[in-house]
Amino acid sequence: MVGPVAKREAVAHLRSVLEMSERRACTLVAADRTMIRYRSRRPPDTALRVRLRELANERRRFGYRRLFILLRREARHQGSTGSTGSIATRG
């Protein structure tokens, strides 16, 4: 099972190296053309993701709901200037 990112890279490689059309490259890789053209509009939130991974590594038994509660508590303690301040308003 190959993910969408790997399929996008494979199609880009086929198109650049072999000068293949997008339609033919997608057929070879077995990928939908809409999936190849997809661009995420979600902001990266890298600091939030890093902190979430740190919490998950510290507390391996906690699920995403409990980790979210911990992040929200941290955001309250840091105030609006903290790096995870956006999580308190998303909930």
C-alpha positions, 0 to 999 in steps of 0.5 A: 500500500503506497500513500498519496505522497509517494504516488505524487512523487512517482507521477512527478518523476515520470513526468519530468524524467520520461516526459510522460503526460499526466494522464499516462503517468497517473494510469501507470501509478494507479492514482486519480488525477485529482489526488495528484493535483490536490494541494492542502489548504490547512496551515502547517501549525508545526509548533503545535504538531511538535508539542503534540508529539512530545506529549504523546511520547511522554504519555504513551497511554493517552489518546488524542482526546486526553492529549487535546485537553493537556494542550488546551491547559497549556495554552491557558497557562501560557496566555494568548502569546504562547505557541499553542494559543491557537488550540484553545480557540479551535476546540 
